[in-house]
Amino acid sequence: MESKGSEAARILNEIETLKATRSDLDNRISALEAQLRHLNPEENSVVSCPSISTGFGHGLSPDMIYRYSRHLLLPSFGVQGQSNLLKSSILVVGAGGLGSPALLYLAACGVGQLGVVDHDVVELNNMHRQVIHTEAYIGQPKVKSAAASCRSINSTIQIVEHQEALRTSNALEILSQYDIIVDATDNAPSRYMISDCCVVLGKPLVSGAALGFEGQLTVYNHNRGPCYRCLFPTPPPTTACQRCADSGVLGVVPGIVGCLQALEAIKIASAVGEPLSGRMLLFDALSARIRIVKIRGRSLQCEVCGENSAFTRQQFKDFDYEKFTQSPLSEASLELNLLPEDYRIHSRELKERIGKGESHVLVDVRPDHHFKIVSLPNALNIPLSSLESRSAEISSALKEEEKRKDSGFESSASLYVICRRGNDSQRAVQLLHKMGFTSARDIIGGLEAWARDVDPNLPTY
Amino acid sequence: MQLTLEFGGGLELLCDSVKIHDVNVIPNLEADKLTMKDLLVWVRTNLIKERPEMFMKDDSVRPGVLVLVNDCDWELSGQLDTPLEEKDVVVFISTLHGG
């Protein structure tokens, strides 16, 4: 056992060393490339500026003609469509589930300048849907990973990395550098912020969203069409804003929506076809149905793009989108604090008590499909939504435990409540106290804290 | 009046996770017609099984819900006053933010 353990440690060590070496090499390559660009500005302009004259009257070089030949063969796209694309600039906000395929196709198709904004790093639980990233980039910035993938597909276009969170303080400056904006973010405040910024700057916005088995897509602020606020003047309650990290998402669903976003951006950039403006595409993966519906036009009363609205750059900069939507701009998890301290217990302390043989009942209030992923031994699964109707099960479990452990010393068994992150367990304890279970205590931080502080082998999700 | 009602974007969770409902709604005899306003009341009473505040606010749908009558935004047909006819398809869809 011990030799196996030391062997594993040696391998892990070597992996770490190799990764550090690779990162160092990457940095040196980037620095040298930058140096080279500095030394040969003309050569660089050949690479990044596609409009060189080659004597065919359309500015496409022989390499471009070959690379984009299947586009050029489309009668309704042709040289004109491709030239328009090569001259265009598109910004993708978010290099996640939607942004991954959108960026890959936009890089491949020859958008002249392609920008990507993200502040996040690549994680293992991103890989099932964020197909632009590879395992080698886990732990590294998504922007860096996405840009590397785009460059490996098409080294002839300009890829711009914005490795930062989009905020009102930098959005105007970043978005103003591009012709078309693709919203591939994952939260409500970002969606309002990006839409408002596009209105202020007069940019078309290709907006996509996906959750569970469903997707939605439309183009805002284009051809006199509506903006996001025309459609949703009042933000939804936070309880209606589900996140992929809580509700789940089938990986291919944002993939499909992201591809459609690339398509809409390409149509606008090349001036080919009919953009999805004033219409919305609704995609239901489970029933294999796509519905395209007509939506309202620009609202005269819209507070941002309406006739009498004067939403200025300064107003945009001063607007508090987190307050407006009551939710954070980044996908941070909510941490509630609903209970007095003596209604709560740390996972380490509970572990000690269990070790000492304290009689107790552990209720796990997560939904049944969460419980099936991973659970603690002997936990009783009663989802929060059915806690009231199933309270008798808790009473009898407590009685059973008291009978089993009856040594004459302890008069009653303790009741502990756990969930995934420690929010629902607090709600459950509030409810249990109201129902008369006055010994109920919540395990602070839930299973995530248990995995961190007590049992690192417990899987997290 | 035979109508097809569809719920999406998570709203189906409020009605036993069933997305498509073929229903028969009897219009008020005196009014002799059915509007979206009447239908919302009927849906709240007959289909919504939990958290009605996730579907309605005051006498309309809550912010973030799109209503489509025959694949057309109800803003274009008179919102709550939109008249309904036999075999109409009404879709209630919650806007998604994920990605």
Interface residues (C-beta under 8 A of the other chain):
Chain A: G94 G96 G97 L98 G99 A184 T185 D186 N187 A188 R191 G208 A209 A210 L211 G212 E214 G215 Q216 L231 F232 P233 T234 P235 P236 P237 T239 A240 C241 Q242 R243 C244 S247 V249 P254 V257 M280 L282 D284 S287 R291 I292 V293 K294 I295 R296
Chain B: G8 G9 G10 K19 E53 M54 R62 P63 G64 V65 L66 L68 D71 C72 D73 E75 L76 V91 I93 S94 T95 L96 H97 G98 G99
